[in-house]
């Protein structure tokens, strides 16, 4: 079935979560439920999962697929609100782990009506949640050249960002850009050179999607919410597909692994100033994907312990390969440690 696509890095994600049969876990990016299904398979009768997705189609598909699963709670929401969602739905249970699988999903790319793909014509939308916010077409209709350039350069790391921005503004002066095929052609005409096998509009579409959905801002709030709600010994796992997401996850982990800079020189750190994460070795998965480095660092957090966060920079999903081409997976894990 198309909605039951194989999740990426499944073995690594489950190993990172270190599932306990009676634990309470959060799948912050439910998608079509691939990771959630594997977590549920590993849990016992007392275990349960809170699955979150901002895409109402994902929640509807999940409600159908898991109609008889009493251990699963599905919530239509953004993981940016995870810090509030977990206490609301956990009913006092300790959260043992949180999983993030970041980026656009295969069903979203495959459905031209969602407007994510430059390979299939559809309305220029790109919203993860079509019930909220404005579509990309509406923003492009009013944004200035400098605003468009900044978004494409920042989120797409596109070296021809100014040329693309000018081409978009010139094209919309002739008629509104309302379709993905129209935008893809405008970008292709502006970007004369591109890496072999990569569509010229790849970076522009990626940038507009990340911007219109506030993906990096949501990620920062989601990671902070996960760290705030995880119980002692709980684990955080993140799978990233874009270099900006990967850097954001790693910066977060590095920051939480350091003491408060203002108090770092004290001979004894007060508990609030101590690092909330500490690196420690994590055994490699026996089912590593190609390119995973065995035994990469992991870290623990001071105070109640939260353990490894995995942030592999993963290879492409079963998606539109020109849209999310990434290196082979790498893993960096983090664990929370006791005050000491």
C-alpha positions as CSV (number, residue, x, y, z in Angstrom):
1,X,0.0,0.0,0.0
2,X,1.3,3.4,-0.9
3,X,0.5,4.9,2.5
4,X,2.6,2.3,4.3
5,X,6.0,3.2,2.9
6,X,9.1,1.8,4.6
7,X,10.5,4.3,7.1
8,X,14.1,5.4,6.8
9,X,16.8,4.4,9.3
10,X,14.3,2.3,11.2
11,X,16.8,0.0,12.9
12,X,18.9,3.0,14.0
13,X,15.9,5.0,15.2
14,X,14.6,2.1,17.4
15,X,18.0,1.4,18.7
16,X,18.4,5.0,19.6
17,X,15.1,5.1,21.5
18,X,16.1,2.0,23.5
19,X,12.4,1.0,23.8
20,X,11.0,-0.3,27.0
21,X,7.9,-2.6,26.8
22,X,5.8,-0.4,29.1
23,X,7.2,3.0,28.0
24,X,5.4,6.1,26.7
25,X,6.9,7.4,23.4
26,X,6.3,10.3,21.0
27,X,6.5,10.1,17.3
28,X,6.7,13.9,16.5
29,X,6.5,13.4,12.7
30,X,3.9,10.6,12.2
31,X,3.8,10.8,8.4
32,X,2.2,7.5,7.3
33,X,3.0,5.8,10.6
34,X,6.0,3.7,9.5
35,X,8.1,4.4,12.6
36,X,5.1,4.4,14.8
37,X,4.1,0.9,13.7
38,X,7.6,-0.4,14.5
39,X,7.5,1.3,17.9
40,X,4.1,-0.3,18.7
41,X,5.4,-3.7,17.6
42,X,8.2,-3.4,20.2
43,X,5.9,-2.3,23.0
44,X,3.9,-4.4,25.4
45,X,0.3,-4.0,26.4
46,X,1.2,-1.2,28.8
47,X,3.2,0.8,26.4
48,X,1.8,3.6,24.3
49,X,2.6,6.2,21.6
50,X,1.6,9.8,21.1
51,X,1.9,10.5,17.3
52,X,1.9,14.1,16.1
53,X,1.6,15.5,12.5
54,X,0.7,18.9,11.2
55,X,-0.6,17.4,8.0
56,X,-4.4,16.5,8.4
57,X,-4.1,14.0,5.5
58,X,-1.5,12.1,7.5
59,X,-3.7,12.1,10.6
60,X,-6.7,10.9,8.6
61,X,-4.6,8.1,7.0
62,X,-3.3,7.1,10.4
63,X,-6.7,7.0,12.0
64,X,-7.8,4.5,9.3
65,X,-4.6,2.4,9.4
66,X,-4.5,2.2,13.2
67,X,-8.3,2.3,13.9
68,X,-8.1,-0.6,16.3
69,X,-4.9,0.4,18.1
70,X,-5.8,1.5,21.6
71,X,-2.2,2.2,22.6
72,X,-1.9,5.0,20.0
73,X,-3.1,8.7,20.3
74,X,-3.0,10.7,17.1
75,X,-2.9,14.5,17.3
76,X,-3.2,17.0,14.4
77,X,-0.6,19.6,15.6
78,X,2.9,20.9,14.9
79,X,5.8,19.4,16.9
80,X,6.7,23.0,17.6
81,X,4.0,22.7,20.4
82,X,5.4,19.4,21.7
83,X,6.2,20.9,25.1
84,X,2.5,21.5,25.7
85,X,1.2,18.5,23.8
86,X,3.0,15.8,25.8
87,X,1.8,16.9,29.3
88,X,-1.7,17.3,27.8
89,X,-1.9,13.8,26.5
90,X,0.5,11.8,28.6
91,X,-1.9,11.7,31.6
92,X,1.0,11.8,34.0
93,X,3.0,9.1,32.3
94,X,6.8,9.6,32.0
95,X,7.9,10.2,28.4
96,X,10.7,7.7,27.6
97,X,11.5,8.9,24.1
98,X,10.8,11.3,21.3
99,X,11.5,10.7,17.6
100,X,11.8,13.4,14.8
101,X,11.9,12.4,11.1
102,X,12.3,15.7,9.5
103,X,11.5,17.0,6.0
104,X,8.8,16.5,3.5
105,X,7.3,13.0,3.2
106,X,6.8,10.8,0.2
107,X,3.0,11.1,0.1
108,X,3.3,14.9,0.2
109,X,5.7,14.9,-2.7
110,X,3.8,12.3,-4.7
111,X,0.5,14.3,-4.5
112,X,0.8,17.1,-7.1
113,X,-2.2,18.9,-5.5
114,X,0.0,19.7,-2.4
115,X,2.4,21.8,-4.5
116,X,5.7,20.4,-3.2
117,X,7.0,18.9,-6.4
118,X,8.6,20.6,-9.4
119,X,8.2,17.4,-11.5
120,X,4.4,17.3,-11.5
121,X,2.2,20.3,-12.1
122,X,-0.1,21.4,-9.3
123,X,-1.2,24.5,-7.3
124,X,1.8,26.4,-5.8
125,X,1.0,25.7,-2.2
126,X,3.7,23.8,-0.2
127,X,2.0,24.1,3.2
128,X,2.4,21.1,5.5
129,X,-0.9,22.0,7.0
130,X,-3.2,23.3,4.3
131,X,-5.7,24.5,6.9
132,X,-3.3,27.2,8.2
133,X,-1.1,30.0,6.9
134,X,-0.7,31.1,3.3
135,X,0.4,29.2,0.3
136,X,3.7,29.9,-1.4
137,X,1.9,31.5,-4.4
138,X,0.3,34.2,-2.1
139,X,3.7,35.0,-0.6
140,X,5.5,35.2,-3.9
141,X,2.8,37.5,-5.2
142,X,3.7,40.2,-2.7
143,X,7.3,39.6,-1.6
144,X,10.0,42.0,-2.8
145,X,13.1,40.9,-4.8
146,X,15.2,41.2,-1.7
147,X,12.8,39.1,0.4
148,X,12.6,36.4,-2.1
149,X,16.4,36.4,-2.6
150,X,17.0,36.2,1.1
151,X,14.7,33.2,1.5
152,X,16.2,31.3,-1.4
153,X,19.8,32.0,-0.4
154,X,19.2,31.2,3.3
155,X,17.0,28.1,3.1
156,X,18.1,26.8,-0.3
157,X,21.8,27.9,-0.2
158,X,21.2,28.8,-3.8
159,X,24.2,30.8,-5.3
160,X,21.9,32.2,-8.0
161,X,19.3,33.4,-5.5
162,X,19.2,37.0,-6.7
163,X,18.9,36.0,-10.3
164,X,16.0,33.6,-9.4
165,X,14.3,36.3,-7.3
166,X,14.4,38.8,-10.1
167,X,13.1,36.3,-12.6
168,X,10.2,35.5,-10.3
169,X,9.2,39.2,-9.9
170,X,9.5,39.7,-13.6
171,X,7.4,36.7,-14.4
172,X,4.6,37.6,-11.9
173,X,4.4,41.1,-13.5
174,X,3.1,39.2,-16.6
175,X,0.8,37.0,-14.8
176,X,0.5,35.5,-11.2
177,X,2.6,32.4,-10.5
178,X,0.0,29.9,-9.4
179,X,1.3,26.5,-10.6
180,X,4.4,24.5,-9.7
181,X,5.3,23.9,-13.3
182,X,5.3,27.7,-14.0
183,X,7.7,28.4,-11.1
184,X,9.9,25.5,-12.0
185,X,10.3,26.8,-15.6
186,X,11.0,30.4,-14.4
187,X,13.7,29.0,-12.1
188,X,15.1,26.7,-14.7
189,X,15.5,29.7,-17.1
190,X,17.3,31.7,-14.4
191,X,19.6,28.9,-13.2
192,X,21.8,28.0,-16.1
193,X,24.1,25.5,-14.4
194,X,23.3,22.8,-11.8
195,X,24.8,19.7,-10.4
196,X,24.4,16.6,-12.7
197,X,21.1,14.8,-12.1
198,X,19.7,17.7,-10.1
199,X,16.8,19.8,-11.3
200,X,17.6,23.6,-11.4
201,X,14.5,24.3,-9.2
202,X,15.6,21.9,-6.4
203,X,17.1,24.5,-4.1
204,X,14.4,27.1,-4.7
205,X,11.5,24.7,-4.0
206,X,13.3,23.5,-0.9
207,X,13.8,27.0,0.3
208,X,10.2,28.1,-0.2
209,X,8.9,25.0,1.5
210,X,11.1,25.4,4.5
211,X,10.2,29.1,4.8
212,X,6.5,28.9,4.3
213,X,6.3,26.2,7.0
214,X,8.8,27.8,9.4
215,X,10.6,24.5,9.5
216,X,13.7,25.6,11.3
217,X,11.8,27.7,13.8
218,X,9.5,24.8,14.5
219,X,12.5,22.5,14.9
220,X,14.1,24.7,17.5
221,X,10.9,24.9,19.5
222,X,10.3,21.1,19.1
223,X,13.7,20.1,20.3
224,X,13.4,22.4,23.3
225,X,9.9,21.0,24.0
226,X,11.3,17.4,23.8
227,X,14.1,18.1,26.2
228,X,11.7,19.7,28.6
229,X,9.2,16.9,28.6
230,X,11.4,13.8,28.5
231,X,11.7,11.8,31.7
232,X,14.8,10.8,33.5
233,X,16.6,8.4,31.1
234,X,14.4,9.3,28.2
235,X,15.9,9.4,24.7
236,X,15.7,11.9,21.8
237,X,16.2,10.7,18.2
238,X,16.3,13.0,15.2
239,X,16.6,12.0,11.5
240,X,17.6,14.9,9.2
241,X,17.7,15.2,5.4
242,X,18.9,18.8,4.9
243,X,22.2,20.3,5.9
244,X,20.4,23.2,7.6
245,X,18.2,20.9,9.7
246,X,21.3,18.8,10.5
247,X,23.2,21.8,11.7
248,X,20.3,23.0,13.8
249,X,20.0,19.6,15.6
250,X,23.8,19.4,16.2
251,X,24.0,23.0,17.4
252,X,21.1,22.2,19.9
253,X,22.9,19.1,21.1
254,X,26.2,20.9,21.4
255,X,24.7,23.8,23.3
256,X,22.9,21.5,25.7
257,X,26.2,19.6,26.3
258,X,28.0,22.8,27.5
259,X,27.7,24.6,30.9
260,X,26.2,28.0,31.1
261,X,29.0,30.2,29.6
262,X,28.5,32.9,32.3
263,X,29.2,30.3,35.1
264,X,31.5,27.9,33.3
265,X,34.6,29.0,35.3
266,X,33.1,28.3,38.7
267,X,34.9,25.4,40.5
268,X,31.5,23.8,41.2
269,X,28.6,24.5,38.8
270,X,25.2,25.0,40.4
271,X,22.6,22.5,39.0
272,X,20.8,25.0,36.8
273,X,24.1,25.9,35.1
274,X,25.4,22.4,34.5
275,X,25.3,20.8,31.0
276,X,22.0,19.1,30.3
277,X,23.7,16.6,27.9
278,X,26.9,14.7,28.2
279,X,28.6,12.7,25.5
280,X,29.0,9.0,26.0
281,X,29.7,6.0,23.7
282,X,26.7,4.3,22.1
283,X,27.1,0.7,20.7
284,X,26.6,0.6,16.9
285,X,23.4,-0.8,15.5
286,X,23.7,-4.3,14.2
287,X,21.6,-3.2,11.2
288,X,23.4,0.0,10.3
289,X,22.6,1.6,7.0
290,X,25.5,2.0,4.7
291,X,27.6,5.0,5.6
292,X,26.6,5.0,9.3
293,X,29.7,5.5,11.4
294,X,29.8,3.0,14.3
295,X,30.2,4.1,17.8
296,X,29.7,7.8,17.2
297,X,29.6,10.0,20.3
298,X,26.5,10.1,22.5
299,X,25.9,12.4,25.4
300,X,24.1,12.6,28.7
301,X,22.4,15.4,30.3
302,X,23.0,16.7,33.8
303,X,20.1,16.4,36.2
304,X,17.4,13.9,35.3
305,X,19.0,11.9,32.5
306,X,17.8,12.0,28.9
307,X,19.7,9.9,26.5
308,X,20.8,9.6,22.9
309,X,19.7,11.9,20.3
310,X,20.5,10.6,16.9
311,X,21.0,13.2,14.1
312,X,22.0,11.3,11.0
313,X,22.3,13.3,7.8
314,X,20.5,10.7,5.8
315,X,20.3,9.5,2.2
316,X,17.2,10.2,0.1
317,X,13.9,8.8,1.1
318,X,11.7,7.0,-1.5
319,X,10.9,10.4,-2.7
320,X,11.6,12.7,-5.5
321,X,15.4,12.1,-5.7
322,X,16.1,15.5,-7.2
323,X,14.4,17.3,-4.3
324,X,16.2,15.8,-1.3
325,X,19.5,14.3,-2.4
326,X,21.6,13.9,0.8
327,X,24.8,12.1,1.9
328,X,24.7,8.7,3.4
329,X,23.6,8.5,7.1
330,X,25.8,9.6,9.9
331,X,24.9,9.3,13.6
332,X,25.6,11.5,16.5
333,X,23.9,10.6,19.8
334,X,23.4,12.4,23.1
335,X,22.5,11.3,26.6
336,X,21.4,13.2,29.6
337,X,23.5,12.7,32.8
338,X,22.9,13.2,36.6
339,X,23.9,16.3,38.5
340,X,27.3,15.8,39.8
